Amino acid sequence: MSHRGSASDPEPECGARADSGSAIAEFALVGSLLALVLAGTLQIGLVIHVRNTVIDSAIAGARQASLADQSMADGERLASELITVSVGERYAQSITVTSAQQGTVDVVEVRVRTPLPVVGLWGPAEVWDLSGRSIVEDVDRD
């Protein structure tokens, strides 16, 4: 005795085959979305790394230039070398060193205009204007 069509019976075989293979399509969609999120996260990490490295190098260059026995060119050279070794020569193309008085002290500022890394280390040139400052050493002052 056959009782086809009752509510307690499992679905017919033709219904089970209708959604076979959908797991593969779902995996492809979810996998590509997760890969995109991972790539974006890695790129943001790279952008933060480049920014921090360039600022740190500018600060080191400013400290070097602010020493009593050093010149502005020494600070620019150090900042350029640090940036070139860390993230590449392309990021050390536009470095300026200036000295200004703020209140009663002289301050050296190293400004670096660098590319903004959009895809890997590639991006539009001289978009970021990052700087580091240091108070000039005064050996004559008590």
Contacts in CASP RR format, 6 or more apart in sequence:
PFRMAT RR
TARGET T0000
AUTHOR 0000-0000-0000
METHOD contacts of the structure
MODEL  1
MSHRGSASDPEPECGARADSGSAIAEFALVGSLLALVLAGTLQIGLVIHV
RNTVIDSAIAGARQASLADQSMADGERLASELITVSVGERYAQSITVTSA
QQGTVDVVEVRVRTPLPVVGLWGPAEVWDLSGRSIVEDVDRD
3 9 0 8 1.000
43 117 0 8 1.000
43 118 0 8 1.000
43 119 0 8 1.000
43 120 0 8 1.000
46 117 0 8 1.000
46 120 0 8 1.000
46 121 0 8 1.000
47 116 0 8 1.000
47 117 0 8 1.000
49 87 0 8 1.000
50 87 0 8 1.000
50 91 0 8 1.000
50 114 0 8 1.000
50 117 0 8 1.000
50 121 0 8 1.000
51 128 0 8 1.000
51 130 0 8 1.000
53 82 0 8 1.000
53 83 0 8 1.000
53 86 0 8 1.000
53 87 0 8 1.000
54 83 0 8 1.000
54 87 0 8 1.000
54 91 0 8 1.000
54 112 0 8 1.000
54 114 0 8 1.000
54 128 0 8 1.000
54 130 0 8 1.000
55 130 0 8 1.000
55 131 0 8 1.000
55 132 0 8 1.000
56 82 0 8 1.000
57 78 0 8 1.000
57 79 0 8 1.000
57 82 0 8 1.000
57 83 0 8 1.000
57 86 0 8 1.000
57 112 0 8 1.000
58 79 0 8 1.000
58 95 0 8 1.000
58 110 0 8 1.000
58 111 0 8 1.000
58 112 0 8 1.000
58 130 0 8 1.000
58 131 0 8 1.000
58 132 0 8 1.000
59 110 0 8 1.000
59 132 0 8 1.000
59 133 0 8 1.000
59 134 0 8 1.000
60 78 0 8 1.000
60 79 0 8 1.000
60 82 0 8 1.000
61 74 0 8 1.000
61 75 0 8 1.000
61 76 0 8 1.000
61 78 0 8 1.000
61 79 0 8 1.000
61 82 0 8 1.000
61 97 0 8 1.000
61 110 0 8 1.000
61 132 0 8 1.000
61 134 0 8 1.000
62 75 0 8 1.000
62 79 0 8 1.000
62 97 0 8 1.000
62 108 0 8 1.000
62 109 0 8 1.000
62 110 0 8 1.000
62 132 0 8 1.000
62 133 0 8 1.000
62 134 0 8 1.000
63 134 0 8 1.000
64 70 0 8 1.000
64 74 0 8 1.000
64 75 0 8 1.000
64 78 0 8 1.000
64 79 0 8 1.000
65 71 0 8 1.000
65 72 0 8 1.000
65 74 0 8 1.000
65 75 0 8 1.000
65 76 0 8 1.000
65 97 0 8 1.000
65 108 0 8 1.000
65 110 0 8 1.000
65 134 0 8 1.000
66 107 0 8 1.000
66 108 0 8 1.000
66 134 0 8 1.000
66 135 0 8 1.000
66 136 0 8 1.000
66 137 0 8 1.000
67 137 0 8 1.000
68 137 0 8 1.000
68 138 0 8 1.000
68 139 0 8 1.000
72 97 0 8 1.000
72 98 0 8 1.000
72 99 0 8 1.000
72 108 0 8 1.000
73 97 0 8 1.000
75 97 0 8 1.000
75 108 0 8 1.000
75 110 0 8 1.000
76 95 0 8 1.000
76 96 0 8 1.000
76 97 0 8 1.000
76 110 0 8 1.000
79 92 0 8 1.000
79 95 0 8 1.000
79 97 0 8 1.000
79 110 0 8 1.000
79 112 0 8 1.000
80 92 0 8 1.000
80 95 0 8 1.000
81 92 0 8 1.000
83 91 0 8 1.000
83 92 0 8 1.000
83 95 0 8 1.000
83 112 0 8 1.000
83 114 0 8 1.000
84 91 0 8 1.000
84 92 0 8 1.000
87 121 0 8 1.000
88 121 0 8 1.000
90 115 0 8 1.000
90 121 0 8 1.000
90 125 0 8 1.000
91 112 0 8 1.000
91 114 0 8 1.000
91 115 0 8 1.000
92 112 0 8 1.000
92 114 0 8 1.000
93 113 0 8 1.000
93 125 0 8 1.000
93 126 0 8 1.000
94 112 0 8 1.000
94 113 0 8 1.000
94 114 0 8 1.000
94 126 0 8 1.000
95 110 0 8 1.000
95 111 0 8 1.000
95 112 0 8 1.000
96 110 0 8 1.000
96 111 0 8 1.000
97 108 0 8 1.000
97 109 0 8 1.000
97 110 0 8 1.000
97 111 0 8 1.000
98 108 0 8 1.000
98 109 0 8 1.000
98 111 0 8 1.000
99 106 0 8 1.000
99 107 0 8 1.000
99 108 0 8 1.000
99 109 0 8 1.000
99 136 0 8 1.000
100 106 0 8 1.000
100 107 0 8 1.000
100 109 0 8 1.000
101 107 0 8 1.000
105 135 0 8 1.000
105 136 0 8 1.000
105 138 0 8 1.000
106 135 0 8 1.000
106 136 0 8 1.000
106 138 0 8 1.000
107 133 0 8 1.000
107 134 0 8 1.000
107 135 0 8 1.000
107 136 0 8 1.000
108 133 0 8 1.000
108 134 0 8 1.000
108 135 0 8 1.000
108 136 0 8 1.000
109 131 0 8 1.000
109 132 0 8 1.000
109 133 0 8 1.000
110 131 0 8 1.000
110 132 0 8 1.000
110 133 0 8 1.000
111 129 0 8 1.000
111 130 0 8 1.000
111 131 0 8 1.000
111 132 0 8 1.000
112 128 0 8 1.000
112 129 0 8 1.000
112 130 0 8 1.000
112 131 0 8 1.000
113 126 0 8 1.000
113 127 0 8 1.000
113 128 0 8 1.000
113 129 0 8 1.000
113 130 0 8 1.000
114 126 0 8 1.000
114 127 0 8 1.000
114 128 0 8 1.000
114 130 0 8 1.000
115 121 0 8 1.000
115 122 0 8 1.000
115 123 0 8 1.000
115 124 0 8 1.000
115 125 0 8 1.000
115 126 0 8 1.000
115 127 0 8 1.000
115 128 0 8 1.000
116 123 0 8 1.000
116 124 0 8 1.000
116 127 0 8 1.000
116 128 0 8 1.000
117 123 0 8 1.000
118 124 0 8 1.000
END
